[in-house]
């Protein structure tokens, strides 16, 4: 049985294994499927191929020592699980080129080495850089906003303020002017308060439709100033509450949700509920919001593509 030396999450430069195992052992490991050829210069342990860490390590080894993980991959490594993981995103300087792969997205841009950090042994762009790029250039704005909310939500309040200030500077000083408007709009929505990517998506849908922005995680308090309920979203002036029913959080809780809604109505609140179907087609939700909020007010900062 061939014992492989320690690698970067199961990824190796082919020449390294050739030197350490010998040509015959390397060929045998490839022929029996224990190793898989990732590219001409990199091999990967088959059992670890589905790991994003392993795919990211292989992409970095393929691209060279100055390559760095960015965008979705960097955000995921920083703890933003809403980031997309089907492709590995790497950043290279303009003077470098790598052969295209369907599972690797290559971004070409000069970067400051001071913005590179190491996470689990992988060269990764700093959190504020990665989130700012997603906000400005992400094709899926809901995912970008969810990542920003997760990054902010992982921090205590004062550090949230600092990160948001850093993101503001990143967006304002981008050399590439494209996407600044989108970045500003999405960062304006990011608070770190939504408790799931679906709630971030719901907030974006409401904002893009031109409705007044609700307050996320609004505290309903009694006469003694004790918290009675915490609402996913609320328009306090209109006494309208919007609750998102995620399957995991609300399965087998219909009776409890009904009792909660009834108590809120007795306190003068109008309660609306949304679920995943409203994220796909928000027509029903917009109709109810229009009725309860007296029609959407077009907001000057609402983003339109």
C-alpha positions as a printed Julia matrix, in Angstrom:
305×3 Matrix{Float64}:
   0.0    0.0     0.0
   1.41   3.35   -1.07
   1.5    5.93    1.71
   1.14   9.46    0.41
   3.17  12.24    2.04
   1.33  15.19    3.61
  -0.2   17.34    0.9
  -2.17  20.55    0.6
  -5.62  19.12    1.45
  -4.88  16.07   -0.69
  -3.54  18.0    -3.7
   0.08  17.65   -4.88
   2.42  18.98   -7.53
   3.02  15.99   -9.77
   6.78  16.5    -9.66
   6.77  16.31   -5.87
   5.12  12.9    -5.8
   7.37  11.75   -8.61
  10.42  12.65   -6.51
   9.06  11.22   -3.24
   7.27   8.08   -4.45
   9.08   7.31   -7.66
   7.68   7.06  -11.17
   6.33   3.53  -10.88
   4.5    4.15   -7.6
   2.99   7.35   -9.0
   1.76   5.58  -12.11
   0.34   2.73  -10.02
  -1.59   5.16   -7.78
  -3.02   6.87  -10.86
  -3.94   3.61  -12.58
  -5.71   2.14   -9.55
  -7.66   5.39   -9.01
  -6.21   6.44   -5.67
  -4.88   9.52   -7.39
  -6.58  11.56  -10.12
  -4.86  13.86  -12.58
  -6.25  17.36  -11.98
  -4.13  18.9   -14.73
  -0.76  18.29  -16.32
   1.09  19.47  -13.2
  -1.24  18.59  -10.31
  -2.7   15.35   -8.94
  -5.37  14.92   -6.27
  -6.44  12.12   -3.92
  -9.67  10.78   -5.37
 -11.42  10.43   -2.0
 -11.0   14.17   -1.36
 -12.0   15.53   -4.75
 -15.41  16.79   -3.6
 -13.89  18.91   -0.81
 -13.77  22.63   -1.64
 -10.5   22.87    0.3
  -8.98  20.23   -1.98
 -10.32  21.77   -5.18
  -9.1   25.18   -4.06
  -5.65  23.79   -3.25
  -5.44  22.09   -6.65
  -6.44  25.3    -8.43
  -3.78  27.28   -6.57
  -1.11  24.7    -7.37
  -2.16  24.74  -11.02
  -2.11  28.56  -11.25
   1.23  29.18   -9.56
   2.66  30.68   -6.4
   1.19  34.16   -6.96
  -2.37  32.89   -7.33
  -4.82  33.68   -4.54
  -8.39  32.61   -3.78
 -10.99  35.34   -4.19
 -14.72  36.13   -4.51
 -17.04  33.24   -3.58
 -14.24  30.86   -2.59
 -12.57  33.42   -0.35
 -15.9   34.38    1.22
 -16.67  30.7     1.93
 -13.3   30.17    3.57
 -13.98  33.22    5.73
 -17.17  31.52    6.95
 -19.8   32.83    4.53
 -21.57  29.56    3.73
 -24.03  31.29    1.39
 -21.21  31.62   -1.16
 -21.34  29.46   -4.27
 -19.02  26.46   -4.23
 -19.47  24.88   -7.65
 -16.39  26.71   -8.97
 -13.12  27.76   -7.4
 -12.4   31.48   -7.86
  -8.75  32.48   -8.15
  -7.12  35.86   -8.72
  -4.04  36.41  -10.9
  -2.12  39.41  -12.12
  -2.69  40.49  -15.71
   0.68  39.13  -16.8
  -0.28  35.55  -15.91
  -2.6   33.24  -17.83
  -3.9   29.77  -17.05
  -5.8   27.36  -19.25
  -9.58  27.67  -18.71
 -11.4   24.97  -16.72
 -15.18  24.74  -16.2
 -14.72  24.32  -12.44
 -12.34  27.27  -12.03
 -13.17  30.97  -12.5
 -10.06  33.05  -13.09
 -10.08  36.77  -12.32
  -7.25  38.93  -13.61
  -6.41  42.0   -11.57
  -3.42  43.47   -9.76
  -3.76  43.08   -6.01
  -1.91  44.3    -2.94
   0.01  41.43   -1.27
  -0.96  43.0     2.07
  -4.56  41.96    1.31
  -3.61  38.27    1.21
  -4.2   36.11    4.27
  -3.71  32.4     4.82
  -6.71  30.26    5.78
  -6.14  26.54    6.31
  -2.89  26.85    4.41
  -4.56  28.46    1.37
  -3.66  31.92    0.04
  -6.9   33.89    0.31
  -7.95  37.49   -0.23
  -8.98  39.41    2.89
 -12.64  39.27    3.9
 -13.44  42.88    3.04
 -11.86  42.52   -0.41
 -13.8   39.33   -1.18
 -17.15  40.7     0.01
 -16.68  44.01   -1.82
 -15.99  42.14   -5.07
 -19.1   40.02   -4.62
 -21.25  43.07   -3.93
 -19.94  44.92   -6.98
 -19.54  42.18   -9.53
 -21.62  39.25   -8.33
 -24.09  38.11  -10.94
 -26.35  36.77   -8.19
 -27.05  39.79   -6.03
 -28.99  37.78   -3.45
 -25.98  35.55   -2.82
 -23.7   38.57   -2.52
 -26.02  40.22    0.0
 -26.36  36.98    1.97
 -22.57  36.68    2.19
 -22.29  40.29    3.38
 -24.96  39.66    6.02
 -23.17  36.51    7.19
 -19.84  38.33    7.4
 -21.38  41.17    9.41
 -23.54  38.87   11.51
 -20.5   36.93   12.73
 -19.13  40.07   14.4
 -20.1   42.03   17.52
 -21.87  45.35   16.81
 -18.82  47.63   16.91
 -16.83  45.39   14.6
 -19.8   45.29   12.22
 -19.57  49.07   11.96
 -15.85  48.81   11.24
 -16.27  46.12    8.58
 -19.03  48.06    6.88
 -16.78  51.14    6.84
 -13.98  49.06    5.32
 -16.37  47.75    2.66
 -17.49  51.29    1.87
 -13.89  52.29    1.23
 -13.22  49.17   -0.85
 -16.18  49.89   -3.1
 -15.43  53.61   -3.42
 -11.76  53.06   -4.33
 -12.11  50.14   -6.77
 -10.0   50.73   -9.86
 -12.67  49.04  -11.91
 -15.6   51.46  -11.79
 -18.04  48.85  -13.03
 -20.34  47.6   -10.33
 -19.86  50.45   -7.86
 -23.52  51.41   -8.02
 -24.64  47.86   -7.37
 -22.09  47.52   -4.56
 -23.31  50.66   -2.81
 -26.95  49.56   -3.1
 -26.31  46.08   -1.71
 -24.03  47.3     1.07
 -26.75  49.74    2.1
 -29.04  46.74    2.66
 -26.5   44.65    4.56
 -26.91  44.73    8.34
 -25.86  41.3     9.57
 -29.31  40.9    11.15
 -31.09  38.45    8.78
 -30.8   34.97   10.23
 -30.55  33.06    6.96
 -29.6   33.6     3.3
 -33.31  33.28    2.46
 -34.11  36.27    4.69
 -31.39  38.3     2.95
 -32.91  37.33   -0.39
 -36.36  38.33    0.81
 -35.09  41.75    1.89
 -33.45  42.27   -1.51
 -36.66  41.36   -3.33
 -38.61  43.87   -1.25
 -36.03  46.61   -1.82
 -35.77  46.05   -5.56
 -39.56  46.25   -5.85
 -39.43  49.74   -4.37
 -41.2   49.08   -1.08
 -40.06  50.95    2.05
 -37.33  49.0     3.78
 -38.45  47.01    6.82
 -36.5   46.75   10.05
 -34.96  43.26   10.37
 -35.15  41.41   13.68
 -37.55  43.93   15.18
 -38.25  43.54   18.89
 -41.88  43.69   20.02
 -41.93  44.71   23.68
 -44.6   44.87   26.38
 -45.47  47.76   28.7
 -42.63  46.76   31.02
 -40.19  46.96   28.07
 -39.67  43.21   28.02
 -39.27  41.55   24.65
 -42.33  39.51   23.75
 -41.57  38.6    20.14
 -38.81  39.18   17.64
 -40.01  39.7    14.07
 -38.05  38.75   10.97
 -39.06  42.04    9.35
 -41.3   44.89   10.49
 -42.66  48.23    9.38
 -43.33  49.63   12.87
 -45.18  52.76   11.74
 -47.65  50.66    9.75
 -47.64  47.88   12.39
 -46.94  45.32    9.65
 -44.86  42.23   10.37
 -43.37  39.86    7.78
 -42.22  36.42    8.88
 -40.2   34.09    6.66
 -41.15  30.43    7.07
 -38.07  28.37    6.36
 -38.77  24.66    6.34
 -36.22  23.73    9.01
 -37.33  26.45   11.41
 -41.07  25.97   11.03
 -41.65  22.28   10.31
 -44.26  20.9    12.73
 -44.72  24.38   14.28
 -47.92  25.47   12.54
 -49.91  25.63   15.79
 -47.22  27.66   17.56
 -46.94  30.03   14.6
 -50.71  30.5    14.55
 -50.8   31.29   18.27
 -47.94  33.76   17.84
 -49.69  35.5    14.95
 -52.91  35.77   16.96
 -51.06  37.35   19.87
 -49.4   39.84   17.54
 -52.79  40.73   16.01
 -54.18  41.39   19.48
 -51.3   43.8    19.96
 -52.3   45.64   16.8
 -49.95  44.02   14.28
 -50.85  42.78   10.79
 -48.86  39.62   10.15
 -47.77  38.48    6.7
 -45.91  35.27    6.0
 -43.59  34.34    3.14
 -41.85  31.1     2.18
 -39.55  29.79   -0.52
 -42.27  30.0    -3.18
 -42.4   33.78   -2.66
 -38.67  33.99   -3.34
 -39.25  32.34   -6.72
 -42.38  34.34   -7.58
 -43.06  37.31   -5.25
 -46.31  38.4    -6.95
 -48.5   37.23   -4.07
 -46.22  38.84   -1.5
 -46.15  42.15   -3.39
 -49.93  42.18   -3.56
 -50.25  41.76    0.21
 -47.52  44.3     0.94
 -49.16  46.82   -1.36
 -52.45  46.38    0.47
 -50.92  46.7     3.94
 -48.43  49.48    3.17
 -50.72  51.51    0.9
 -48.65  50.74   -2.2
 -44.94  50.6    -2.84
 -43.04  53.88   -2.56
 -40.37  54.04   -5.21
 -37.11  54.73   -3.47
 -34.35  56.67   -5.21
 -31.7   54.22   -4.11
 -33.53  51.17   -5.5
 -31.16  49.45   -7.95
 -32.23  48.69  -11.47
 -30.21  46.83  -14.06
